[in-house]
């Protein structure tokens, strides 16, 4: 049974490692690969909680580990990616603005963690950090025709949407077979 408890955490750690790899690829100028690792991290992140519920091994430890992984893969990694591509030209101001994304994401995750027992499984409050980071990764991969100004606006908008009171539908109750 102990092995079964570890399976979802292995997916969470794989998510975290994807975030680490994304940061490394961003720092070395390999932006497409960095974005791909964020998206691979999304796959691992979508599976860990489902596996924990399916195997009946969900725990507070797993939830906290998931949040720590999420802040790296979907907060810090996309922030560095956008910084290296768009914000570096603004010097220290660009670095400071890029740092807002993981700050807003961490706030959103903390709010989610304390509210998760009280809220419906059918919706989230604010845009989940996973979605926000995934949107940035997709923009890097497929938004080459977009103006850098538009990317910057979307980046800042996502920061505020993460901490907004906007109700976002959840897909957690979709069965794994349909997934």
C-alpha positions in Angstrom: 0.0 0.0 0.0 2.9 2.3 0.7 3.9 2.2 -3.0 0.4 3.2 -4.0 0.7 6.3 -1.9 3.9 7.3 -3.7 2.6 7.1 -7.2 0.7 10.5 -7.3 3.7 12.2 -5.6 6.0 10.8 -8.3 3.8 12.6 -10.9 3.9 15.8 -8.8 7.7 15.6 -8.6 7.8 15.0 -12.4 5.8 18.2 -12.7 8.3 20.0 -10.5 11.3 18.7 -12.5 9.6 19.9 -15.7 9.6 23.4 -14.2 13.2 23.1 -13.3 14.1 22.0 -16.8 12.0 24.8 -18.3 14.0 27.4 -16.3 17.2 25.9 -17.4 16.2 25.9 -21.1 15.0 29.5 -20.8 18.3 30.6 -19.2 20.1 29.0 -22.2 18.0 30.6 -24.8 16.0 27.5 -25.8 12.6 29.1 -25.4 10.5 26.6 -27.4 11.8 23.7 -25.3 11.2 25.7 -22.1 7.6 26.2 -23.1 7.2 22.5 -24.0 8.4 21.5 -20.5 5.8 23.7 -19.0 3.1 22.0 -21.0 4.5 18.5 -20.1 4.4 19.7 -16.5 0.7 20.4 -17.1 0.1 16.8 -18.1 1.8 15.5 -14.9 -0.1 18.0 -12.8 -3.4 17.0 -14.2 -2.7 13.4 -13.4 -1.4 13.5 -9.8 -4.6 14.6 -8.1 -6.7 12.3 -10.2 -4.5 9.3 -9.4 -4.6 10.2 -5.7 -8.4 10.3 -5.7 -8.6 7.1 -7.9 -6.2 5.2 -5.6 -7.8 6.7 -2.5 -4.4 8.0 -1.3 -5.0 11.8 -1.4 -3.3 13.5 1.6 -2.5 17.0 2.9 1.2 16.2 2.2 0.3 15.6 -1.5 -1.7 18.8 -1.7 1.1 20.9 -0.3 3.7 19.2 -2.5 1.5 19.9 -5.5 1.3 23.6 -4.7 5.1 23.8 -4.3 5.5 22.1 -7.7 2.9 24.4 -9.3 4.6 27.6 -8.1 7.8 26.5 -9.8 6.4 25.0 -13.0 3.6 27.4 -13.6 4.8 30.5 -11.8 8.5 30.8 -11.8 9.3 29.0 -15.1 6.8 31.0 -17.3 8.0 34.2 -15.5 11.6 33.5 -16.5 10.5 32.5 -20.0 8.7 35.7 -20.6 11.4 37.7 -19.0 14.1 36.3 -21.2 12.1 36.8 -24.4 10.3 40.1 -23.7 11.1 41.8 -20.4 14.9 41.7 -20.4 15.0 44.8 -22.6 13.5 46.9 -19.7 16.3 46.1 -17.3 15.5 45.9 -13.6 12.0 47.1 -14.2 11.4 44.2 -16.6 12.8 41.8 -14.0 10.6 43.3 -11.3 7.5 43.0 -13.5 8.4 39.4 -14.4 8.6 38.6 -10.7 5.0 39.6 -10.2 3.7 36.4 -11.9 4.9 33.9 -9.3 3.9 36.3 -6.5 0.3 36.5 -7.7 0.4 32.8 -8.4 1.6 32.0 -4.9 -1.1 34.2 -3.4 -3.7 32.4 -5.5 -2.4 28.9 -4.5 -2.4 29.9 -0.8 -6.0 31.1 -1.1 -7.0 27.9 -2.9 -5.3 25.7 -0.2 -7.2 27.3 2.7 -10.5 27.4 0.8 -10.3 24.0 -0.9 -12.3 22.3 1.9 -15.1 24.9 1.7 -15.5 25.4 -2.1 -17.2 23.4 -4.8 -15.3 20.9 -6.9 -17.2 22.4 -9.9 -15.3 25.8 -9.9 -12.2 27.7 -8.9 -11.9 31.3 -7.6 -9.5 33.1 -9.9 -7.7 31.6 -12.9 -5.6 28.6 -11.7 -1.9 29.1 -11.9 -1.6 26.0 -14.0 -3.9 27.6 -16.6 -2.1 30.9 -16.5 1.3 29.4 -16.9 0.0 27.1 -19.7 -1.4 30.1 -21.5 2.0 31.8 -21.4 3.7 28.7 -22.7 1.2 28.4 -25.5 1.8 32.0 -26.4 5.5 31.4 -26.7 5.0 28.3 -28.8 2.3 29.6 -31.1 2.1 33.4 -30.7 5.1 34.4 -32.7 2.9 36.7 -34.9 1.7 38.6 -31.8 3.1 41.9 -30.8 5.4 41.8 -27.8 3.1 44.6 -26.4 0.1 42.2 -26.5 2.1 39.4 -24.8 3.0 41.9 -22.0 -0.6 42.9 -21.6 -1.7 39.3 -21.4 1.0 38.6 -18.9 -0.1 41.4 -16.6 -3.8 40.5 -17.1 -3.1 36.9 -16.1 -1.5 38.1 -12.9 -4.6 39.9 -11.9 -7.0 37.2 -13.1 -5.2 34.7 -10.8 -6.1 36.7 -7.7 -9.5 37.8 -9.0 -12.8 36.6 -7.5 -13.8 35.3 -11.0 -15.4 31.9 -10.9 -13.7 29.5 -13.3 -15.2 26.1 -14.1 -13.2 23.1 -12.8 -12.8 19.9 -14.8 -11.8 17.7 -11.8 -15.0 15.7 -11.9 -14.5 14.5 -15.5 -13.8 10.8 -15.3 -10.3 9.5 -16.1 -11.6 7.3 -18.9 -12.9 10.4 -20.7 -9.6 12.2 -20.0 
